[in-house]
């Protein structure tokens, strides 16, 4: 986990694309290299979010669940996780948005995605301002509703408390 948290995603993508095939018997496509790099990096950070969220729950909650005769799994499912998920929602949402934006890093291994398309259009038509502005607007149009929905969900969960 520490390896994926302490190395850049770009380095991880490049490693999966160029180095991993040298030590394994199969080739990796650009999409697979990008997916592995981004997924493993994000999983490492998400695991820390889950760990922190669960550890943030007061020990009294655990003790109360044990006093009621709950098993560890029951305490997690009925007492701890509902509280922890409320605390984990904002950082997990931020991770999701970061993953969406990290997809642009796939262009370094020749996987054609939105930024790569913008780069191609900019180089063909000699209009980088227009091309990259459109790319930025597309990202904004796709992500803004997601962010607003997250804010609404956070407000709803806060009212539920």
C-alpha positions as CSV (number, residue, x, y, z in Angstrom):
1,X,0.0,0.0,0.0
2,X,2.8,2.4,0.9
3,X,4.4,1.9,-2.6
4,X,1.2,3.0,-4.4
5,X,0.6,5.9,-2.0
6,X,4.2,7.2,-2.3
7,X,4.9,7.0,-6.0
8,X,3.2,9.2,-8.7
9,X,0.4,7.7,-10.7
10,X,2.2,8.6,-13.9
11,X,5.2,6.5,-12.9
12,X,2.9,3.6,-12.0
13,X,1.2,3.7,-15.3
14,X,4.5,3.8,-17.2
15,X,5.8,1.0,-15.1
16,X,2.8,-1.2,-15.8
17,X,3.1,-0.5,-19.5
18,X,6.8,-0.8,-20.1
19,X,8.4,-2.7,-17.2
20,X,5.7,-5.2,-16.2
21,X,5.7,-7.0,-19.6
22,X,9.4,-7.5,-19.2
23,X,9.0,-9.5,-16.0
24,X,5.7,-11.3,-16.9
25,X,4.8,-13.5,-19.8
26,X,2.1,-11.3,-21.3
27,X,1.6,-7.9,-22.9
28,X,-0.5,-5.2,-21.3
29,X,-2.6,-2.8,-23.4
30,X,-2.4,0.9,-22.8
31,X,-5.9,0.9,-21.3
32,X,-5.0,-2.0,-18.9
33,X,-1.8,-0.2,-17.8
34,X,-3.7,3.0,-17.1
35,X,-6.4,1.1,-15.3
36,X,-4.0,-0.8,-13.1
37,X,-2.0,2.3,-12.2
38,X,-5.0,4.5,-11.4
39,X,-6.9,1.7,-9.7
40,X,-4.1,0.5,-7.4
41,X,-3.1,4.0,-6.5
42,X,-6.7,4.9,-5.7
43,X,-7.3,1.7,-3.8
44,X,-4.3,2.5,-1.5
45,X,-5.7,6.0,-0.7
46,X,-9.2,4.7,-0.3
47,X,-8.1,2.0,2.1
48,X,-6.7,4.8,4.3
49,X,-10.0,6.7,4.1
50,X,-11.8,3.6,5.2
51,X,-9.3,2.9,8.0
52,X,-9.5,6.5,9.3
53,X,-13.3,6.6,9.1
54,X,-13.7,3.4,11.1
55,X,-11.0,4.4,13.7
56,X,-12.8,7.8,14.1
57,X,-15.8,6.1,15.7
58,X,-15.6,6.3,19.5
59,X,-14.7,3.2,21.4
60,X,-17.9,3.6,23.4
61,X,-19.8,2.6,20.3
62,X,-17.9,-0.6,20.0
63,X,-18.4,-1.3,23.7
64,X,-22.1,-0.6,23.5
65,X,-22.5,-3.0,20.6
66,X,-20.6,-5.7,22.6
67,X,-22.8,-5.0,25.6
68,X,-25.8,-5.7,23.5
69,X,-24.3,-9.1,22.5
70,X,-23.4,-8.2,18.9
71,X,-20.6,-10.0,17.1
72,X,-17.8,-8.0,15.5
73,X,-19.6,-8.2,12.1
74,X,-22.9,-7.2,13.5
75,X,-21.3,-4.2,15.3
76,X,-19.6,-3.1,12.1
77,X,-22.7,-3.5,10.0
78,X,-25.2,-2.0,12.4
79,X,-23.3,0.5,14.5
80,X,-19.9,1.5,13.2
81,X,-20.2,1.6,9.4
82,X,-23.3,3.7,9.3
83,X,-21.5,6.4,11.3
84,X,-18.2,6.0,9.6
85,X,-19.7,6.2,6.1
86,X,-21.0,9.6,6.8
87,X,-17.5,10.7,7.7
88,X,-15.9,8.9,4.8
89,X,-18.3,10.2,2.1
90,X,-16.6,13.6,1.4
91,X,-13.0,12.2,1.0
92,X,-14.3,9.2,-1.0
93,X,-16.2,11.5,-3.4
94,X,-13.0,13.6,-3.8
95,X,-11.2,10.3,-4.7
96,X,-13.8,9.6,-7.4
97,X,-13.4,13.0,-8.9
98,X,-9.6,12.7,-8.8
99,X,-9.8,9.3,-10.5
100,X,-11.9,10.8,-13.3
101,X,-9.4,13.6,-13.8
102,X,-6.4,11.1,-13.5
103,X,-7.8,9.4,-16.6
104,X,-5.9,12.1,-18.6
105,X,-2.7,10.4,-17.5
106,X,-3.5,7.4,-19.8
107,X,-2.4,9.5,-22.7
108,X,1.2,9.0,-21.8
109,X,0.9,5.3,-22.9
110,X,-0.8,6.2,-26.2
111,X,-4.3,5.5,-24.9
112,X,-6.5,8.0,-26.7
113,X,-8.8,9.7,-24.2
114,X,-10.3,13.2,-23.9
115,X,-7.1,15.1,-23.3
116,X,-5.2,13.2,-26.1
117,X,-8.0,14.1,-28.5
118,X,-7.8,17.7,-27.5
119,X,-4.0,17.6,-28.0
120,X,-4.5,16.0,-31.5
121,X,-7.1,18.6,-32.5
122,X,-4.9,21.4,-31.2
123,X,-1.9,20.2,-33.2
124,X,-3.8,19.6,-36.4
125,X,-5.7,23.0,-36.4
126,X,-3.1,25.1,-34.5
127,X,-5.7,26.2,-32.0
128,X,-4.5,25.1,-28.5
129,X,-6.6,27.7,-26.6
130,X,-9.8,26.6,-28.1
131,X,-9.1,22.8,-28.0
132,X,-7.9,22.8,-24.3
133,X,-10.7,25.2,-23.3
134,X,-13.3,22.7,-24.7
135,X,-11.5,19.8,-22.9
136,X,-11.7,21.8,-19.7
137,X,-15.4,22.6,-20.2
138,X,-16.2,19.0,-21.0
139,X,-14.6,17.9,-17.7
140,X,-16.4,20.6,-15.9
141,X,-19.8,19.7,-17.4
142,X,-19.3,16.1,-16.5
143,X,-18.0,16.7,-13.0
144,X,-20.0,19.6,-11.7
145,X,-23.3,17.7,-11.4
146,X,-21.5,14.9,-9.6
147,X,-20.1,17.4,-7.1
148,X,-23.5,19.1,-6.6
149,X,-25.1,15.7,-6.0
150,X,-22.5,14.9,-3.5
151,X,-23.1,18.1,-1.6
152,X,-26.8,17.3,-1.6
153,X,-26.1,13.9,-0.2
154,X,-23.9,15.3,2.5
155,X,-26.6,17.8,3.5
156,X,-29.1,15.0,3.6
157,X,-26.9,12.8,5.8
158,X,-26.2,15.7,8.1
159,X,-29.9,16.3,8.6
160,X,-30.3,12.5,9.3
161,X,-28.0,12.9,12.3
